[in-house]
Amino acid sequence: MAKRGKWKSSLGFVLAAAGSAVGLGNIWRFPYVTGKNGGAVFLFVYILAVIFLGLVVMYAELSLGRATQKNPVGAFEKIKPGSLWKGVGFLGVFTGVGILSYYSVIAGWTLYYFYISSLGKFTGNITRTQVDKIFASFVSNPLLTIVMLFLFILLTSFVVSRGISSGIEKWTGVLMPLLFLILLVLSIYSLTLPGASRGLSFYLRPDFSKLNLRMILSAVGQAFFSLSLGMGAMITYGSYLSRDENLFASGLEVVGFDTLVAFLAGIIIFPTVFTYGLSPQAGVPLVFKTLPFTFSRLPLGRLFGPLFFFLLAIAALTSTISLVEVATSYLVDEKKMARPLAAYMVGGVAFLIGIPSALSTSSRFFSNFAFGKSFLDIMDYLWANISLPLGALLLSIFVAYVWGARNAAMEIRPDKARKFPGEDLWVIDIKFFVPIVLGIILISALLGFS
Ligand code: PFF
């Protein structure tokens, strides 16, 4: 059997896992779903979901991956051979391709925004009409959006085809800290805007009377989406980890960093939204219709704009890499396919499925596909809000009851002789809280109560 890739260093792993987690989910998706779901209450539920579901499932995935040293399908098969459980792994493989298909459409938008901001389009106190026009003229061009989608997927498959440490690790390590720095600068600037206090009160002052089931489902979906959980990405990344790595600390770092980045994105977006009279409910285009205001007025914005969109594209790339990697590692491990062939094949399939999403802003048919929603909206809802929580539900049952919560806990312990901090709570959480809460949410979503 071919030797499996390994991370070169512990920091390399944390950066790669954080690279998978931090992406459009934090900067594009988080502000838009927060805005759509009423702001602060959503943030509140989101943070609870990150702590009591996300972090817990993060450990479950990483430990399963490292213990089995397998891709998601192989991991279930190794622990329970010949059973139907490997179906959960397959669900992950499909979910990865599904998410990749429309995620790369938005990633293509960031590439385009990088291009136009380099040309200096976001300068000179830009007006709302100009911002809307720039956005509309791009997204209504079917060929351009498809070409951007194609380029982005090609880039991803190229990196994945090069293998684990030479490809993924190298790309992730360098640019992430820079993105974080820019986010800090932008946050501070946003706080000085005239609409800052209204923006912050929308974002941080919860009105609990607005709480509803749909919002809870979205918050849970967003937590899994943002942390790359529920489809085996972290099983796969965990499988490239060596035995002496400290899973406990790594998991905490990845979750903490991811949540901080999302939080900052909100601090940047909402003051801007309220300052320029935009709607927090704008949905998918929110970030693309908000940030041009920031860059056109920020001192040095002419420089920060292109740099920001470049780094956002890189952050998206380190996430799409993990989406492609799940299916690729399955094809390489189980089907003995050559890595480059597998990577390009997965990319090719995602590209074809992605075309209707790319057309969701230009074709009448796809922009109002069903239930008054666009094809991209429907894909986003199905994969993120249904498939990821479902994957996480099944995974938690598997880890808690088939593999055994204590076996998993042993894997997480930095020192095998001693429980990790909060171990007993983790065991209760994965055995009862995660399956029960996810079960209730999913059943009610399916019955249409949301
Ligand atoms: N976590 C990524 C983001 O927030 O942009 C998206 C993602 C990557 C979701 C990998 C799921 C996944 F397996």
Boltz pocket constraint, residues with backbone or C-beta under 6 A from the ligand:
constraints:
  - pocket:
      binder: B
      contacts: [[A, 20], [A, 21], [A, 22], [A, 23], [A, 24], [A, 25], [A, 26], [A, 96], [A, 99], [A, 224], [A, 225], [A, 226], [A, 227], [A, 228], [A, 229], [A, 231], [A, 232], [A, 233], [A, 234], [A, 315], [A, 319], [A, 320], [A, 322], [A, 323]]
      max_distance: 6.0
